[in-house]
Amino acid sequence: MTAAPSRIAIVGVGKIAVDQHLPAIAANPDFTLAATVSPNHPGFAETPHFKTLDALFASDVAVDAVALCTPPQVRYDLAAQSLARGTHVFLEKPPGATLSEVAALVAEAEASGATLFASWHSRYAAGVEPARVWLADRKIRSAAIVWREDVRVWHPGQAWIWEAGGLGVFDPGINALSIVTRILPRPFFLQTATLFTPANRAAPIAADLGFRDTDGVTITMDLDWRQTGPQSWDITVETDAGTLALAKGGAVLTLPDGEQHAQDEEYPGLYARFATLVRERRSDVDVRPLQLVADAFLRGHRQSVETFDE
C-alpha cells in the first residue's frame, strides 16, 4: 500500500520559496502543499494561507511537515514549536542563526520523534557527488574557492541579511563551504580570516579566508558581494592526478579527462532526501558549514570599508 503524501506548509514566502521550494514540492509525489505562512505575502489561490504559524496550527488545516524559509534569526522558535507538535521540519540554509540553537533543535527532534533536516542545496548540484567520488582516491595538494556575485542582483531589498545573524557575504559563501565539506576527504579548519564590513552594516560584504586540513593541505577562500558582470562560483582542487574544477556553483565538473554535464536537481534532490528521512523517521543535521562561518566571525580580523547602499 502506498503511503499518503506528507502535507507540508511553506513558512516564509519569499524568492527562494517561490523559485525553488514550491516547484520542487509540486513535482514530488511524496508531498502535497497544504498551506503557506507569511505576514507579508498574500498567498496563492486554492492554497490556505496564514499570517503566522500560530494561526496555521490553530486552524483545521492539517500539516505533517513545515519547510522554514524565513531568515535564520527567527527560525528557532518556529522550528521548536513545530517539533513539539511532532511536525517534521525542513530548514533552509543556514539551519539557524547560531550553532547552539541548532543543537537545541536536534535534541528537541530526538525527543519528539519528528524529522529535522538541515538542508544544503548546493550539495545537490550535478557535479558535487562525482567530484567527491573522484577525490576520495587522490592525494590533494591544495584547494581554492572563489565565490563572487552581485548582491544587488541576488538579494535586493533584503535588509535582514546585513543585520547581526544575517551572515552577509557568508550567506552565499556557506554554499561553497557546504560543497567543500562534502567533497574533501579530510576535515579542515580556519587559520586566518579578514572580514570586510561596510561602515553602515553589521555583516561583511567580502572576506578572505585561509583554511588547512588535518594533513596540512591549504584551502583558500575569496568571497565578494561587489562583483559586477559575470558571476563567479568556482572551486578548484589540485591533486596528484591533475586539477578538478567545479564551476557555476557545482553544476559543471571538469576533470583532467574532460568536462562532465548533468541535469541540476538541487531542490528536487533536497525534497527527495527529506521524504526519505520522514519515511525512515530519521534526522540529518550537518552543521560543519555553519561551524566554519562561526569560526570566521570568531577569529577573523574586521576591516571597515565604504558604506553600502542599494
N, C-alpha and C positions, 0 to 999 in steps of 0.2 A: 504494500500500500504506500503510495507516495504521500510524503508529509505535506501539509498545507504550507503555503509561503509564509514567511515571517512578515508580520505587519510592522512597517518601520515608519518613523517620523523623522523628518529633517528639521533640526533645530538650528536656526541661523540661516536665513535665505539670502545669501549674498552671491557674488560672482562665482565662487568655486562650487557652491551648491547647485546653481543653475547650469553652469557649463559642464560639470563633471558628475556630481552625485546623482542628480535626477535622471540623466540619460543612462547611467550605469544601473540604477535601480530598475528603470523601465525595461532594460534588456536582460535582467536576471530573473529567471522564473522562481528563484528561492525567496524573492522579496516582492512585496506589494506596498506601494506608497499609501500609508494610512492617514497621514496628516503632515502639515507644515507648521512651524512655530517661528514667529518673528515679530518683534514690536514695530518694525518699520515697513516690511514688505507686505503687500495686500494679499498675498497668496495666489492660488490658481483655481480656476473654475473646476468644480466637481471634486475638489480635494478639501476636506475640512481644514480650516486654518485658525490658529490661536495666537494671541499676543504673547503668551507666556507658557512655559512648561507646566506651571501650576494649573493653568486653565485647561490644558490638554488632559492632565491626569484627573482633573475634577469632572471631566466630561464623560459621555458614554462611548467615546471613540476608543476602541481597544488597540493597544500597541504592544508588540513584543520586543521591539528594539528602537533605539534612537541613534541617529548619526549627528554628532555635535560638530557643527561647522561655524561656531561662534569664535570670536577672538579668544586666545588662550587665557586671558586674565579673568574671565568669568566662567570658565568651563568646569572648575572643580565642583561647585555646588550643583550644577545641572547633572553632572555625571553621578555624584554621590546620591542625589535624590532618585535618579533612575535605578541605580544598582540596588538601593534599599527596597525597591518595589519588585526586584527580580527581573528588571528590564535590561536586556543586553545593550552594550554601549560601544559604539564605533567612534573613536576620537580622531578628528582631523589632526594633521601635524601642525605644530608640535603638540604632543599629548597634554601638555599643561604649561602653566606659567613657571612652575618650579618642580624640581625633582621630588621634593618632599610630598607635594600634593599628589603626584603620580604614584608614589609609593603607598600613600594612604588609599588611593583608589584600588590598587592591586589587592590590598588587604580586604577592602570592602567587597570587591568582586568575589574573592575567595569565600568570604563569609556568606554572601547571598546565593552563591552558586550560579550567578549570571556571568556571561562572557564579557570581557573587557578587551578591546582590540585597539592598540595604538598603531595607527596606520602611517606608513611611509610610502607615498605614491611613487616616488622616483625609483624605488627598488623594483618596481614592476615595469620599468621601461624595457624595451625589447632587448637591449644589449647587455643588461646587467647580469643575468644568470649565466649566459655564455661566457662573460668576462670572468665571473667568479670561478667557473669550472676550469677555464684556461690558466688562470693564475695559480690555481691550487698546486700545480706541479712545477712551478717556475721559481727561480731564485730572483727575488725582487731587489733592484738596486736603488730605485728612487721613485717617487710619485709626485705629481703636480696637479693642482686643481686651480682652474681659472673660471670663476663664476661672476660674470659681469653683465648687468642688464640695466634697463632704464626704468627706475621706479615710477616715473610718471605714466609709463605705458601699462605696467603690470599691477600697480597698487594706487590708482588715482583716488584721491579723497579719503584714504583710509588713515585717519588720524591716530587710531589705536596702535598702529604698527610702529609709530615713533615714540610711544609712551613707554615707561618702565614696564618690562614684561612683554612688550611687543616685538622684541628681538631686532628691529631694524633690518639691516642687510643680512642678518643671520636667518631671517625668515626664508629667503631663497637659499642661503648658504647651507642651511641644515639639510636641504635636499641633497646637496653634494655629499655631505657627511653621511647621510643615510646610505648612499651608494657605496662610498669608500669603506665604511664599516662592514658592508656586506661582501665586497669583492676581495678585500685584502685578507690574507690567511692569518695574520697575527694582530693582536691588539696594538693600538697606538695611542699616544697621549701628547698633550700640548707641552711645548717647551717655551715658545715665545709668541707674543701677540701684541699688535698695535691696533687700537680701535679708533677710527677717525669719526668724530661725532660733531654734527653741525652745532653751532653755538646756541641755536634756538630749539634744539631737540634733545631728548633723553636717550635715544638709541643711535647706534652708529650707522653711517651711510657707506662706510668702506672699512675693510680690515685686511691686514697682512698677518698670516699665522704660520708658525713652524711647528711641525709635529715630528716625532720619531717613534718607530715601532720597537717592540721588545728585542729585536735583533739589530737595532741601531740604524735602520733604514730611515732616511729623511723624507718627509712629506710636506710640501709647501702648499699654501692656500692663499689665493688672491681674490678678494671679494670687493665688488664695487657696484653701487647702485646709480652711478652717474654716467653709465655707458650710453652713448647715442649711436644710431646707425645699427649695424649688425650686432646681435647679442651673442654672448659667449657663455656656453655651459659645457666646459670641456674638462676631462680627466685624462691624464697621460701617465702610464706606468712603464718604467724602463725595467727590463728583465734580461736574464742571460740568454733568452731566446728571441730578443727583439722587443719592439715597442708595441704596447697595447694602447689604443686610444678610444675613449668614449666621447662622442660629440652629441650635440643637441639634447643635453640633459640625460644621456644614456640611451637615446633612441638608436644611435648609429655606432656600431662597434667596428673598429678596424684592427686587424691582427697582422702580423708580418706577412701572411699569405693572402691578404686582401680584406675587402670591406664586406661586412655582413649586414643585411637589412631584414627586418621582420616587422610585422604589424604591431604598433604600440597598443598595449592593453592595460594602461596604468590603473584607472579606476575600475574597469571591469575586473581586473585581477584582484584589486582590493576587496571588492564585494564577493567575489568567489571565495577568497580566503575567509572573510567574515562569515559567510554561510557555512563553511566547513567548521569553523570554531564554534558557532552556535549549535550546529548539529552534534558536535562532539562534547559540548559543554566545557570548552577549554578557553583560556585566555592567551593572548600574545601581546606582551608589552616589553618592547626593546627600547630602553632609554639611552643607549650609547650615543646616538647623535645629539640628544639634548645634553648629556653629560659633557660632551666636548664643547658645546656652546657655553654651558655654565662655566667651564674651566677658562674659556676665553674672557668672560666677564670678570672672573675671579682673579686671573693672573695678568690680564692684558694691560698695557700702558694706554692711557687715554690721551688723545691729541685733538684739540679743538680745531675745526675747520670752518669755512664760510657758512653762513646761515643757509638753510634750505627752505624754500617756499614754492608751492606749486603754482 
